[in-house]
Amino acid sequence: MMKKRILIIGEVVSTTKELIEKFKEEGHEVIVACKSQQASRVSHMYLDLTDLKSVSSFLKDFNKRYAYLDALLFQEQCESGERTLTSEGFDPLIAMHYLAPFMLTEGLSVSLKTEEHARIVYLISETALKGDIQDASLLFSEGKSYSNAMRMLLMYAVNMSSKLKGDHVTVNMMLKPAEEKGFIKKLFKSADHHTCDDLYYLLMSEDLRYKTSKLFSGRQVMVIPQDKIRKDEMHLLISQTKKLLRF
């Protein structure tokens, strides 16, 4: 197997530690971007997902250091109880779960396109299927910021899978059950929280080279409800986000 360069976005959790160990055993280069340096044996780069200036600084630093990227993993971040607006005036949940991943994906796409079979994987909470962005603001969404941000990210991931399809970049999503007795478990009794093997499969498996825009629960492909990915709504969201972030 060719040695890969893998970038993991977000604080290291137990599953990530196991995944990192697996990558390191195979000789891959692993970079973790987060606020605190928790993982050993990997390169660490500072990144605060609630601070879009930090995201911009990270992108400049990463693209200066590295000419290519094989795999990009966005972990699902812990839901914070803090609702104070960020210094830039954004809802912190929307900044962390949608705006920052949007900026990072756009800013790293050139590095991903240089590789023949690059991967992007987004970990998305089950609440994405419960979000409603018709009346949601990109700045602040009273009461439903987390689920709305997750739905925005789901829509953006689907959009990027189509946008990058001709560039040999496979974009997929893994759904994480929001709670132990969520409806996902009723549909897939064998499905539990994502595992190291599931993530490894999405990031590295040769079987998925050209299978893009899929939503996975474990290794089972789920059908995304049509009302969650309306094309007109998706295009409006992307347009509004680019205007807001000045892309």
CYANA upper distance limits for C-alpha pairs under 8 A (distance plus 0.5 A):
  3 LYS  CA     26 GLU  CA      8.25
  3 LYS  CA     27 GLY  CA      6.81
  3 LYS  CA     28 HIS  CA      5.53
  3 LYS  CA     29 GLU  CA      7.95
  4 LYS  CA     28 HIS  CA      5.49
  4 LYS  CA     29 GLU  CA      6.64
  4 LYS  CA     69 LEU  CA      8.32
  4 LYS  CA     70 ASP  CA      6.26
  4 LYS  CA     71 ALA  CA      8.06
  5 ARG  CA     28 HIS  CA      6.61
  5 ARG  CA     29 GLU  CA      5.22
  5 ARG  CA     30 VAL  CA      6.55
  5 ARG  CA     31 ILE  CA      8.23
  5 ARG  CA     68 TYR  CA      8.34
  5 ARG  CA     69 LEU  CA      6.04
  5 ARG  CA     70 ASP  CA      5.75
  5 ARG  CA     71 ALA  CA      7.07
  6 ILE  CA     28 HIS  CA      7.93
  6 ILE  CA     29 GLU  CA      6.65
  6 ILE  CA     30 VAL  CA      5.44
  6 ILE  CA     31 ILE  CA      6.68
  6 ILE  CA     69 LEU  CA      7.09
  6 ILE  CA     70 ASP  CA      6.42
  6 ILE  CA     71 ALA  CA      5.20
  6 ILE  CA     72 LEU  CA      6.48
  6 ILE  CA     73 LEU  CA      8.27
  7 LEU  CA     30 VAL  CA      6.55
  7 LEU  CA     31 ILE  CA      5.32
  7 LEU  CA     32 VAL  CA      6.42
  7 LEU  CA     33 ALA  CA      7.84
  7 LEU  CA     69 LEU  CA      8.01
  7 LEU  CA     71 ALA  CA      6.73
  7 LEU  CA     72 LEU  CA      5.43
  7 LEU  CA     73 LEU  CA      6.79
  8 ILE  CA     30 VAL  CA      8.02
  8 ILE  CA     31 ILE  CA      6.71
  8 ILE  CA     32 VAL  CA      5.34
  8 ILE  CA     33 ALA  CA      6.71
  8 ILE  CA     72 LEU  CA      6.56
  8 ILE  CA     73 LEU  CA      5.33
  8 ILE  CA     74 PHE  CA      6.75
  8 ILE  CA     75 GLN  CA      7.80
  9 ILE  CA     32 VAL  CA      6.60
  9 ILE  CA     33 ALA  CA      5.52
  9 ILE  CA     34 CYS  CA      6.90
  9 ILE  CA     72 LEU  CA      8.15
  9 ILE  CA     73 LEU  CA      6.57
  9 ILE  CA     74 PHE  CA      5.48
  9 ILE  CA     75 GLN  CA      6.56
 10 GLY  CA     32 VAL  CA      7.77
 10 GLY  CA     33 ALA  CA      6.50
 10 GLY  CA     34 CYS  CA      5.37
 10 GLY  CA     35 LYS  CA      8.39
 10 GLY  CA     74 PHE  CA      7.39
 10 GLY  CA     75 GLN  CA      6.28
 10 GLY  CA     76 GLU  CA      8.16
 10 GLY  CA     77 GLN  CA      7.04
 11 GLU  CA     33 ALA  CA      8.13
 11 GLU  CA     34 CYS  CA      5.85
 11 GLU  CA     35 LYS  CA      7.64
 11 GLU  CA     36 SER  CA      7.61
 11 GLU  CA     38 GLN  CA      8.20
 11 GLU  CA     75 GLN  CA      8.47
 11 GLU  CA     77 GLN  CA      7.97
 12 VAL  CA     16 THR  CA      6.18
 12 VAL  CA     17 LYS  CA      6.96
 12 VAL  CA     32 VAL  CA      8.43
 12 VAL  CA     38 GLN  CA      6.95
 12 VAL  CA     39 ALA  CA      7.25
 13 VAL  CA     17 LYS  CA      6.69
 14 SER  CA     18 GLU  CA      6.95
 15 THR  CA     19 LEU  CA      6.73
 15 THR  CA    195 THR  CA      6.79
 15 THR  CA    196 CYS  CA      6.02
 16 THR  CA     20 ILE  CA      6.49
 16 THR  CA    196 CYS  CA      7.57
 17 LYS  CA     21 GLU  CA      6.75
 17 LYS  CA     39 ALA  CA      7.61
 18 GLU  CA     22 LYS  CA      6.84
 18 GLU  CA    196 CYS  CA      6.77
 19 LEU  CA     23 PHE  CA      6.77
 19 LEU  CA    196 CYS  CA      5.78
 19 LEU  CA    197 ASP  CA      8.29
 19 LEU  CA    199 LEU  CA      8.21
 19 LEU  CA    200 TYR  CA      7.49
 20 ILE  CA     24 LYS  CA      6.58
 20 ILE  CA     30 VAL  CA      7.49
 21 GLU  CA     25 GLU  CA      6.60
 22 LYS  CA     26 GLU  CA      7.02
 23 PHE  CA     27 GLY  CA      6.91
 23 PHE  CA     28 HIS  CA      5.83
 23 PHE  CA     29 GLU  CA      8.02
 23 PHE  CA     30 VAL  CA      7.80
 24 LYS  CA     28 HIS  CA      5.92
 24 LYS  CA     29 GLU  CA      7.43
 24 LYS  CA     30 VAL  CA      7.82
 24 LYS  CA     41 ARG  CA      8.45
 29 GLU  CA     42 VAL  CA      8.00
 30 VAL  CA     42 VAL  CA      6.00
 30 VAL  CA     43 SER  CA      6.94
 31 ILE  CA     42 VAL  CA      6.31
 31 ILE  CA     43 SER  CA      5.19
 31 ILE  CA     44 HIS  CA      6.27
 31 ILE  CA     45 MET  CA      7.81
 32 VAL  CA     39 ALA  CA      8.46
 32 VAL  CA     42 VAL  CA      7.48
 32 VAL  CA     43 SER  CA      6.75
 32 VAL  CA     44 HIS  CA      5.50
 32 VAL  CA     45 MET  CA      6.80
 33 ALA  CA     44 HIS  CA      6.40
 33 ALA  CA     45 MET  CA      5.26
 33 ALA  CA     46 TYR  CA      6.18
 33 ALA  CA     47 LEU  CA      5.99
 34 CYS  CA     44 HIS  CA      8.12
 34 CYS  CA     45 MET  CA      7.13
 34 CYS  CA     46 TYR  CA      5.84
 34 CYS  CA     47 LEU  CA      5.07
 34 CYS  CA     48 ASP  CA      6.78
 34 CYS  CA     49 LEU  CA      8.33
 35 LYS  CA     46 TYR  CA      5.81
 35 LYS  CA     47 LEU  CA      5.75
 35 LYS  CA     48 ASP  CA      6.03
 36 SER  CA     46 TYR  CA      7.79
 37 GLN  CA     44 HIS  CA      6.80
 45 MET  CA     58 PHE  CA      8.05
 46 TYR  CA     58 PHE  CA      7.64
 47 LEU  CA     54 SER  CA      6.47
 47 LEU  CA     55 VAL  CA      6.79
 47 LEU  CA     58 PHE  CA      6.81
 48 ASP  CA     52 LEU  CA      8.26
 48 ASP  CA     54 SER  CA      6.25
 48 ASP  CA     55 VAL  CA      7.26
 49 LEU  CA     54 SER  CA      7.83
 49 LEU  CA     55 VAL  CA      7.02
 49 LEU  CA     95 ALA  CA      7.35
 49 LEU  CA     96 MET  CA      5.33
 49 LEU  CA    100 ALA  CA      6.19
 50 THR  CA     86 THR  CA      7.37
 50 THR  CA     92 PRO  CA      6.07
 50 THR  CA     93 LEU  CA      8.17
 50 THR  CA     95 ALA  CA      5.82
 50 THR  CA     96 MET  CA      5.40
 50 THR  CA    100 ALA  CA      7.81
 51 ASP  CA     55 VAL  CA      7.06
 51 ASP  CA     86 THR  CA      7.50
 51 ASP  CA     87 SER  CA      8.04
 51 ASP  CA     88 GLU  CA      8.22
 51 ASP  CA     95 ALA  CA      8.05
 52 LEU  CA     56 SER  CA      6.72
 52 LEU  CA     88 GLU  CA      8.23
 52 LEU  CA     95 ALA  CA      8.05
 52 LEU  CA    100 ALA  CA      7.01
 53 LYS  CA     57 SER  CA      6.72
 54 SER  CA     58 PHE  CA      6.56
 55 VAL  CA     59 LEU  CA      6.76
 55 VAL  CA    100 ALA  CA      7.12
 55 VAL  CA    103 MET  CA      7.89
 55 VAL  CA    104 LEU  CA      7.62
 56 SER  CA     60 LYS  CA      6.90
 56 SER  CA    103 MET  CA      8.38
 57 SER  CA     61 ASP  CA      6.70
 58 PHE  CA     62 PHE  CA      6.46
 59 LEU  CA     63 ASN  CA      6.48
 59 LEU  CA    104 LEU  CA      7.50
 59 LEU  CA    107 GLY  CA      6.83
 59 LEU  CA    108 LEU  CA      7.81
 60 LYS  CA     64 LYS  CA      6.61
 61 ASP  CA     65 ARG  CA      6.76
 62 PHE  CA     66 TYR  CA      6.41
 63 ASN  CA     67 ALA  CA      6.98
 63 ASN  CA    108 LEU  CA      8.05
 63 ASN  CA    111 SER  CA      8.02
 66 TYR  CA    111 SER  CA      8.46
 67 ALA  CA    111 SER  CA      6.61
 68 TYR  CA    111 SER  CA      4.85
 68 TYR  CA    112 LEU  CA      6.62
 68 TYR  CA    114 THR  CA      6.57
 68 TYR  CA    115 GLU  CA      7.40
 69 LEU  CA    111 SER  CA      5.81
 69 LEU  CA    112 LEU  CA      5.47
 69 LEU  CA    114 THR  CA      8.16
 69 LEU  CA    115 GLU  CA      7.51
 69 LEU  CA    118 ALA  CA      7.82
 70 ASP  CA    112 LEU  CA      6.52
 70 ASP  CA    115 GLU  CA      6.68
 70 ASP  CA    117 HIS  CA      7.74
 70 ASP  CA    118 ALA  CA      5.16
 70 ASP  CA    119 ARG  CA      6.86
 71 ALA  CA    112 LEU  CA      7.98
 71 ALA  CA    118 ALA  CA      6.10
 71 ALA  CA    119 ARG  CA      5.11
 71 ALA  CA    120 ILE  CA      6.37
 71 ALA  CA    203 LEU  CA      6.88
 72 LEU  CA    119 ARG  CA      6.68
 72 LEU  CA    120 ILE  CA      5.25
 72 LEU  CA    121 VAL  CA      6.84
 73 LEU  CA    120 ILE  CA      6.47
 73 LEU  CA    121 VAL  CA      5.44
 73 LEU  CA    122 TYR  CA      6.62
 73 LEU  CA    123 LEU  CA      8.33
 73 LEU  CA    203 LEU  CA      8.34
 74 PHE  CA    101 PRO  CA      7.94
 74 PHE  CA    120 ILE  CA      8.43
 74 PHE  CA    121 VAL  CA      6.73
 74 PHE  CA    122 TYR  CA      5.34
 74 PHE  CA    123 LEU  CA      6.52
 75 GLN  CA    122 TYR  CA      7.08
 75 GLN  CA    123 LEU  CA      5.75
 76 GLU  CA     97 HIS  CA      8.16
 76 GLU  CA    122 TYR  CA      8.16
 76 GLU  CA    123 LEU  CA      5.65
 76 GLU  CA    124 ILE  CA      6.57
 76 GLU  CA    125 SER  CA      7.56
 77 GLN  CA     96 MET  CA      8.13
 77 GLN  CA     97 HIS  CA      7.63
 79 GLU  CA     93 LEU  CA      7.80
 79 GLU  CA    146 TYR  CA      7.83
 80 SER  CA     93 LEU  CA      7.75
 82 GLU  CA     92 PRO  CA      8.10
 83 ARG  CA     91 ASP  CA      7.28
 83 ARG  CA     92 PRO  CA      7.01
 83 ARG  CA     93 LEU  CA      8.30
 84 THR  CA     91 ASP  CA      7.68
 84 THR  CA     92 PRO  CA      7.64
 85 LEU  CA     89 GLY  CA      5.81
 85 LEU  CA     90 PHE  CA      5.80
 85 LEU  CA     91 ASP  CA      5.56
 85 LEU  CA     92 PRO  CA      6.57
 86 THR  CA     90 PHE  CA      5.72
 86 THR  CA     91 ASP  CA      6.95
 86 THR  CA     92 PRO  CA      6.39
 89 GLY  CA    139 LEU  CA      7.25
 90 PHE  CA     94 ILE  CA      7.63
 90 PHE  CA     95 ALA  CA      6.73
 90 PHE  CA    138 LEU  CA      7.88
 90 PHE  CA    139 LEU  CA      5.03
 90 PHE  CA    140 PHE  CA      6.80
 91 ASP  CA     95 ALA  CA      6.64
 91 ASP  CA    138 LEU  CA      8.26
 91 ASP  CA    139 LEU  CA      5.96
 91 ASP  CA    140 PHE  CA      5.27
 91 ASP  CA    141 SER  CA      7.86
 91 ASP  CA    145 SER  CA      8.08
 92 PRO  CA     96 MET  CA      6.47
 93 LEU  CA     97 HIS  CA      6.39
 93 LEU  CA     98 TYR  CA      8.44
 93 LEU  CA    145 SER  CA      6.66
 93 LEU  CA    146 TYR  CA      6.32
 93 LEU  CA    149 ALA  CA      7.53
 94 ILE  CA     98 TYR  CA      5.84
 94 ILE  CA     99 LEU  CA      6.81
 94 ILE  CA    138 LEU  CA      7.39
 94 ILE  CA    139 LEU  CA      7.90
 94 ILE  CA    140 PHE  CA      8.00
 94 ILE  CA    145 SER  CA      6.77
 94 ILE  CA    146 TYR  CA      7.37
 94 ILE  CA    148 ASN  CA      8.42
 94 ILE  CA    149 ALA  CA      5.61
 95 ALA  CA     99 LEU  CA      5.18
 95 ALA  CA    100 ALA  CA      6.21
 96 MET  CA    100 ALA  CA      6.10
 96 MET  CA    101 PRO  CA      7.95
 97 HIS  CA    101 PRO  CA      7.13
 97 HIS  CA    146 TYR  CA      8.14
 97 HIS  CA    149 ALA  CA      6.31
 97 HIS  CA    150 MET  CA      7.02
 97 HIS  CA    153 LEU  CA      7.59
 98 TYR  CA    102 PHE  CA      6.52
 98 TYR  CA    149 ALA  CA      6.00
 98 TYR  CA    150 MET  CA      7.48
 98 TYR  CA    152 MET  CA      6.93
 98 TYR  CA    153 LEU  CA      5.78
 99 LEU  CA    103 MET  CA      6.74
 99 LEU  CA    241 THR  CA      8.26
100 ALA  CA    104 LEU  CA      6.57
101 PRO  CA    105 THR  CA      6.43
101 PRO  CA    153 LEU  CA      8.27
102 PHE  CA    106 GLU  CA      6.72
102 PHE  CA    153 LEU  CA      8.28
102 PHE  CA    156 TYR  CA      7.97
103 MET  CA    107 GLY  CA      6.43
104 LEU  CA    108 LEU  CA      6.43
105 THR  CA    109 SER  CA      6.36
108 LEU  CA    112 LEU  CA      6.91
109 SER  CA    113 LYS  CA      6.58
110 VAL  CA    114 THR  CA      7.23
111 SER  CA    115 GLU  CA      8.16
112 LEU  CA    118 ALA  CA      6.27
112 LEU  CA    119 ARG  CA      8.22
112 LEU  CA    169 VAL  CA      7.43
113 LYS  CA    118 ALA  CA      7.59
113 LYS  CA    167 ASP  CA      6.32
113 LYS  CA    168 HIS  CA      7.43
113 LYS  CA    169 VAL  CA      7.05
115 GLU  CA    168 HIS  CA      8.16
116 GLU  CA    168 HIS  CA      6.28
116 GLU  CA    169 VAL  CA      8.21
117 HIS  CA    168 HIS  CA      5.83
117 HIS  CA    169 VAL  CA      6.41
117 HIS  CA    170 THR  CA      7.76
117 HIS  CA    209 ARG  CA      6.94
118 ALA  CA    168 HIS  CA      6.99
118 ALA  CA    169 VAL  CA      5.20
118 ALA  CA    170 THR  CA      6.76
119 ARG  CA    169 VAL  CA      6.04
119 ARG  CA    170 THR  CA      5.37
119 ARG  CA    171 VAL  CA      6.49
119 ARG  CA    172 ASN  CA      8.49
119 ARG  CA    202 LEU  CA      8.48
119 ARG  CA    203 LEU  CA      6.42
119 ARG  CA    204 MET  CA      8.39
120 ILE  CA    169 VAL  CA      7.80
120 ILE  CA    170 THR  CA      6.74
120 ILE  CA    171 VAL  CA      5.27
120 ILE  CA    172 ASN  CA      6.92
120 ILE  CA    203 LEU  CA      7.83
121 VAL  CA    171 VAL  CA      6.50
121 VAL  CA    172 ASN  CA      5.60
121 VAL  CA    173 MET  CA      5.90
121 VAL  CA    174 MET  CA      7.73
121 VAL  CA    202 LEU  CA      7.53
121 VAL  CA    203 LEU  CA      7.38
122 TYR  CA    157 ALA  CA      7.99
122 TYR  CA    172 ASN  CA      7.11
122 TYR  CA    173 MET  CA      5.23
122 TYR  CA    174 MET  CA      6.76
123 LEU  CA    173 MET  CA      6.39
123 LEU  CA    174 MET  CA      5.41
123 LEU  CA    175 LEU  CA      6.58
123 LEU  CA    176 LYS  CA      7.22
124 ILE  CA    128 ALA  CA      7.39
124 ILE  CA    150 MET  CA      6.85
124 ILE  CA    153 LEU  CA      8.22
124 ILE  CA    154 LEU  CA      7.61
124 ILE  CA    173 MET  CA      7.21
124 ILE  CA    174 MET  CA      6.49
124 ILE  CA    175 LEU  CA      5.46
124 ILE  CA    176 LYS  CA      6.40
125 SER  CA    147 SER  CA      8.48
125 SER  CA    150 MET  CA      7.06
125 SER  CA    175 LEU  CA      6.11
125 SER  CA    176 LYS  CA      5.22
125 SER  CA    177 PRO  CA      6.69
125 SER  CA    178 ALA  CA      6.44
126 GLU  CA    130 LYS  CA      8.06
126 GLU  CA    175 LEU  CA      6.36
126 GLU  CA    176 LYS  CA      6.12
126 GLU  CA    177 PRO  CA      5.58
126 GLU  CA    178 ALA  CA      5.85
126 GLU  CA    184 ILE  CA      8.28
127 THR  CA    131 GLY  CA      6.85
127 THR  CA    146 TYR  CA      8.32
127 THR  CA    147 SER  CA      5.44
127 THR  CA    150 MET  CA      7.23
127 THR  CA    151 ARG  CA      8.13
127 THR  CA    178 ALA  CA      7.00
128 ALA  CA    147 SER  CA      5.75
128 ALA  CA    148 ASN  CA      7.21
128 ALA  CA    149 ALA  CA      8.04
128 ALA  CA    150 MET  CA      5.00
128 ALA  CA    151 ARG  CA      4.66
128 ALA  CA    152 MET  CA      8.32
128 ALA  CA    154 LEU  CA      7.35
129 LEU  CA    147 SER  CA      8.34
129 LEU  CA    151 ARG  CA      7.06
129 LEU  CA    225 PRO  CA      8.23
129 LEU  CA    228 LYS  CA      7.22
130 LYS  CA    147 SER  CA      6.92
130 LYS  CA    148 ASN  CA      8.41
130 LYS  CA    151 ARG  CA      8.25
131 GLY  CA    144 LYS  CA      7.77
131 GLY  CA    147 SER  CA      5.12
131 GLY  CA    148 ASN  CA      4.93
131 GLY  CA    149 ALA  CA      8.23
131 GLY  CA    150 MET  CA      7.70
131 GLY  CA    151 ARG  CA      6.04
132 ASP  CA    136 ALA  CA      7.58
132 ASP  CA    147 SER  CA      8.23
132 ASP  CA    148 ASN  CA      6.23
132 ASP  CA    151 ARG  CA      7.85
133 ILE  CA    137 SER  CA      8.14
133 ILE  CA    148 ASN  CA      6.26
133 ILE  CA    151 ARG  CA      7.99
133 ILE  CA    152 MET  CA      7.89
134 GLN  CA    233 GLU  CA      8.48
136 ALA  CA    140 PHE  CA      7.99
136 ALA  CA    141 SER  CA      5.89
136 ALA  CA    148 ASN  CA      7.58
137 SER  CA    141 SER  CA      5.92
138 LEU  CA    241 THR  CA      8.06
140 PHE  CA    145 SER  CA      7.54
141 SER  CA    145 SER  CA      5.38
141 SER  CA    148 ASN  CA      8.23
144 LYS  CA    148 ASN  CA      6.41
145 SER  CA    149 ALA  CA      6.34
146 TYR  CA    150 MET  CA      6.71
147 SER  CA    151 ARG  CA      6.73
148 ASN  CA    152 MET  CA      6.68
149 ALA  CA    153 LEU  CA      6.68
150 MET  CA    154 LEU  CA      6.68
151 ARG  CA    155 MET  CA      6.73
151 ARG  CA    228 LYS  CA      7.91
152 MET  CA    156 TYR  CA      6.63
152 MET  CA    237 LEU  CA      8.15
153 LEU  CA    157 ALA  CA      6.52
154 LEU  CA    158 VAL  CA      6.88
154 LEU  CA    173 MET  CA      8.29
155 MET  CA    159 ASN  CA      6.74
155 MET  CA    228 LYS  CA      8.18
155 MET  CA    229 ILE  CA      6.47
155 MET  CA    234 MET  CA      6.50
156 TYR  CA    160 MET  CA      6.60
156 TYR  CA    234 MET  CA      7.83
156 TYR  CA    238 ILE  CA      7.57
157 ALA  CA    161 SER  CA      6.66
157 ALA  CA    171 VAL  CA      7.46
157 ALA  CA    172 ASN  CA      7.85
157 ALA  CA    173 MET  CA      7.97
157 ALA  CA    213 SER  CA      7.94
158 VAL  CA    162 SER  CA      7.15
158 VAL  CA    171 VAL  CA      8.28
158 VAL  CA    213 SER  CA      5.99
159 ASN  CA    163 LYS  CA      6.76
159 ASN  CA    234 MET  CA      8.04
160 MET  CA    164 LEU  CA      6.38
160 MET  CA    171 VAL  CA      7.60
161 SER  CA    165 LYS  CA      6.30
161 SER  CA    169 VAL  CA      8.25
161 SER  CA    170 THR  CA      7.11
161 SER  CA    171 VAL  CA      5.39
161 SER  CA    172 ASN  CA      7.88
161 SER  CA    212 THR  CA      6.59
161 SER  CA    213 SER  CA      5.82
162 SER  CA    213 SER  CA      7.91
164 LEU  CA    168 HIS  CA      7.54
164 LEU  CA    169 VAL  CA      6.21
164 LEU  CA    170 THR  CA      7.99
164 LEU  CA    171 VAL  CA      8.47
165 LYS  CA    169 VAL  CA      6.49
165 LYS  CA    170 THR  CA      7.21
165 LYS  CA    212 THR  CA      7.98
168 HIS  CA    209 ARG  CA      8.50
168 HIS  CA    210 TYR  CA      8.11
170 THR  CA    208 LEU  CA      8.19
170 THR  CA    209 ARG  CA      7.06
170 THR  CA    210 TYR  CA      6.88
170 THR  CA    211 LYS  CA      7.28
170 THR  CA    212 THR  CA      5.57
170 THR  CA    213 SER  CA      8.21
171 VAL  CA    212 THR  CA      5.72
171 VAL  CA    213 SER  CA      6.23
171 VAL  CA    214 LYS  CA      8.24
172 ASN  CA    202 LEU  CA      7.96
172 ASN  CA    212 THR  CA      6.21
172 ASN  CA    213 SER  CA      5.62
172 ASN  CA    214 LYS  CA      5.62
172 ASN  CA    215 LEU  CA      6.78
172 ASN  CA    216 PHE  CA      8.30
173 MET  CA    213 SER  CA      7.88
173 MET  CA    214 LYS  CA      6.70
173 MET  CA    215 LEU  CA      5.33
173 MET  CA    216 PHE  CA      6.61
174 MET  CA    194 HIS  CA      8.13
174 MET  CA    215 LEU  CA      6.19
174 MET  CA    216 PHE  CA      5.15
174 MET  CA    217 SER  CA      6.47
174 MET  CA    218 GLY  CA      7.87
175 LEU  CA    194 HIS  CA      8.40
175 LEU  CA    215 LEU  CA      7.18
175 LEU  CA    216 PHE  CA      6.43
175 LEU  CA    217 SER  CA      5.93
176 LYS  CA    193 HIS  CA      6.40
176 LYS  CA    194 HIS  CA      6.89
176 LYS  CA    217 SER  CA      7.74
177 PRO  CA    182 GLY  CA      6.65
177 PRO  CA    184 ILE  CA      6.88
177 PRO  CA    185 LYS  CA      8.22
177 PRO  CA    192 ASP  CA      7.86
177 PRO  CA    193 HIS  CA      6.82
178 ALA  CA    182 GLY  CA      6.96
180 GLU  CA    185 LYS  CA      8.37
181 LYS  CA    185 LYS  CA      7.06
181 LYS  CA    186 LYS  CA      8.32
182 GLY  CA    186 LYS  CA      7.71
183 PHE  CA    187 LEU  CA      6.98
184 ILE  CA    188 PHE  CA      6.52
184 ILE  CA    189 LYS  CA      8.47
184 ILE  CA    191 ALA  CA      8.06
184 ILE  CA    217 SER  CA      8.46
185 LYS  CA    189 LYS  CA      5.46
185 LYS  CA    190 SER  CA      7.79
185 LYS  CA    191 ALA  CA      6.48
185 LYS  CA    192 ASP  CA      7.47
188 PHE  CA    217 SER  CA      8.46
191 ALA  CA    217 SER  CA      6.91
191 ALA  CA    218 GLY  CA      6.25
192 ASP  CA    218 GLY  CA      7.64
193 HIS  CA    218 GLY  CA      8.16
194 HIS  CA    198 ASP  CA      6.74
194 HIS  CA    199 LEU  CA      7.65
194 HIS  CA    217 SER  CA      8.05
194 HIS  CA    218 GLY  CA      6.40
195 THR  CA    199 LEU  CA      6.91
195 THR  CA    218 GLY  CA      8.01
196 CYS  CA    200 TYR  CA      6.56
197 ASP  CA    201 TYR  CA      6.53
198 ASP  CA    202 LEU  CA      6.98
198 ASP  CA    218 GLY  CA      6.26
198 ASP  CA    219 ARG  CA      6.71
199 LEU  CA    203 LEU  CA      6.65
200 TYR  CA    204 MET  CA      6.22
200 TYR  CA    205 SER  CA      7.79
201 TYR  CA    205 SER  CA      5.37
201 TYR  CA    219 ARG  CA      8.48
202 LEU  CA    208 LEU  CA      7.54
205 SER  CA    209 ARG  CA      7.91
207 ASP  CA    211 LYS  CA      8.42
208 LEU  CA    212 THR  CA      8.03
214 LYS  CA    221 VAL  CA      6.98
214 LYS  CA    222 MET  CA      7.85
215 LEU  CA    221 VAL  CA      6.22
215 LEU  CA    222 MET  CA      5.86
215 LEU  CA    223 VAL  CA      7.45
215 LEU  CA    224 ILE  CA      7.45
216 PHE  CA    220 GLN  CA      5.94
216 PHE  CA    221 VAL  CA      5.04
216 PHE  CA    222 MET  CA      6.12
217 SER  CA    221 VAL  CA      6.88
217 SER  CA    222 MET  CA      7.13
224 ILE  CA    228 LYS  CA      7.63
224 ILE  CA    229 ILE  CA      8.06
225 PRO  CA    229 ILE  CA      7.65
226 GLN  CA    230 ARG  CA      7.00
229 ILE  CA    233 GLU  CA      8.01
229 ILE  CA    234 MET  CA      7.05
230 ARG  CA    234 MET  CA      6.51
231 LYS  CA    235 HIS  CA      6.55
232 ASP  CA    236 LEU  CA      6.70
233 GLU  CA    237 LEU  CA      6.63
234 MET  CA    238 ILE  CA      6.78
235 HIS  CA    239 SER  CA      6.58
236 LEU  CA    240 GLN  CA      6.57
237 LEU  CA    241 THR  CA      6.58
238 ILE  CA    242 LYS  CA      6.65
239 SER  CA    243 LYS  CA      6.74
240 GLN  CA    244 LEU  CA      6.58
241 THR  CA    245 LEU  CA      6.55
242 LYS  CA    246 ARG  CA      6.04
242 LYS  CA    247 PHE  CA      5.32
243 LYS  CA    247 PHE  CA      6.92
